[in-house]
Amino acid sequence: MELSGETIVDLVDNQSYQENVQDNQAKAAVDLDALFKDFSDLAKEELPARAALNIEGGIEQGGTTLSMELNVINLPLRYKNQEKKLVYVDQAYELNVYLVVDNAHVSKSALKIEKLSSLSAFLDDPDSVLAKAASRFAELLDLIRENQEAAMNESEEQKEAEKEVSKKQSSAKSKK
């Protein structure tokens, strides 16, 4: 199904697209099934939409936000100014399914977005698209954990180096 650029711009500009955001329980396994159910329900409407799962408070609280979005371009729906510049109101567009991960350790921009499929392919075979999404989310969550560990190790090494410098400076001053 095609949507007019005007419809898309109106929904995104007014932030009136459908959105369902859930919080993952603290210390619980990541509940992708809830995210996938929400997204599948929204996809049936065949309009721009977003389903999200906040882990450890989501990106706003230093955690992770996993989302699946229906959009015509590979930008999160919340980027309304960029979307208005890239979507022409006099053209028709096909909706696509995008996987979005927001976390400070997923990339330098703290954002990873990937096209999973067209909406029509999703509606024809949701199980294969959701399996691809589950696999990709797992890979990206592993990457986030690895990057967090590396950042913590780097921080500890930095602290040790600062202690050494401080000791050397103290010992140099006491010798004077």
N, C-alpha and C positions, 0 to 999 in steps of 0.2 A: 504494500500500500504506500502510495506517495502522499506527502503532506506539502502544503504550500509553504514557501519560505515565510510568508506573512504570518501564518499560524504559528510556526516555530518561533519566530522572533517575538511575537506577542506572549506566548507561554513562557519563554525564557526571560524576556525583559521584565515581565510582571512577576516572575518567580511563581507562576500559578500552575506549573506542572505538578503532577502527583509525586509525592515523596513519602517513603515509609522508612523511618530510622529506628533501629532497635539497639539496645545496649546488651552486650554479651555479659553474662554474669561474671563477677570477679573470680579469678582463679579457675574458671570453668573452661572446658574445651571450646574451641571456636565453633559456634553454631552456624555453619554454612547452610544447613538445611532450612533454617528460618529465613536467612537472606534469600536463598533460592526460591522459597515459596512466595515471599513478598514480591520478588522481582517477577516471577511467573504470573502472578495475579495482575501486576501492573502492566505487563507486556500485552496482555489480552486487550487492553484499551487502545493499543496501537498509536500512542501519543508519547512525546518526550516524558520520561519519568526516571525516578531514582529510588533504588532500594539500598539501604546502607546498614552496616553492622559496626557499632563502635566497640572497640576492644580497649580496656583500661582507660575508659573515658573518651576515646576517640582522639583524633589529631588535635582537637582544641585543648585537651588536657595532657598532651604529651604521649598519648597512646597511638593506636592505629585505627583508621577507618577503612573498612572494605566496602566497596560499593559496586553495584551493577547499574548501568545507566542506558537508557534509550536516547540516542542523539543522532544528529546527522554529521557531526564532525568530532574529531578526537580531542575534545576539550570537555572538562566537567561542565555540567549545566550551570553551575554557580558562576562561571566565567561569562556573565551575560554581556559585558561590553565587547569582548572579543567575538562572541557568537554573533552579535548584531553586525559586526564588521564583515564577517565571513559568510553569512547566510543572506542571500539575495531574496528580497520579498517577492520578486516576480518569477521565481523558479520553483520547481517542485523537487522534493528530496525524499530519498528512501531512508528510513530509520535503521540504525545499526545498534548492536549490543556491544557495550564497552565495559571492561573490567577496570576499576579504579582503586588504587591503593594510596592512601595518604599516611605517611609516616616519615619522620625526620631521617630515618636510616634506610629508606628504600631507594633514594637517589639524592643527588645534590639539590634538586628542586623540591624534595619531600613529596613528590607526586610521581606515580607510575600509572599510565593509562594505555590500554591495549584493546584493539578491536577483536572481539570474539567471533562475531558473525553478523549477517544481516538479520533484521527482525523477522523477515519471512523464513529464513533458514531456521531461526530459533523456534518459531511457531510450528514449523514442520517437524522438527526433531529436537525438542528441548533437552532431552536426556544427554545427547552427545555434547551439546554446547555447555550444559551445566557440568558435565564431567571434565571438559576442558577448563572451565572456570575453576573448579575445585583443585585441579592439578596445578594450575597457574598460581592460585592463591597460596597453596601449600609451598610452592617454590619461593614465592616472594616473601612469605612469612619466615621461611628458613633464612633467606638472604638478610632480612631485617635483624633476626637474632644474631647472625654471624657479624653483621656490621656493628650491632650494639656491643657485642663482646670485644670486637677489635677496638672500638672507641673507648671502652672501659679500660682495656689493657694499655692503650696509648695514654690515657689520662693518668693511670697509675705510674707508668714509666716517666711521664712528665713530672709528676710529684716527686718521685725518687731523684730525678735529675736536679730538681730545684732544691731538695734537701742537701744534696752533695755540694752544690754551689754555695748554699748558705753555710754549711760546715766549713768549707774552705775559706770563705770570707771571714767567719768568726775566728778561725784559727790564725789567719793572717793578721787580723786586728790584735789578737791577744799577744802575738809575738812582738809587736811594735811596742 
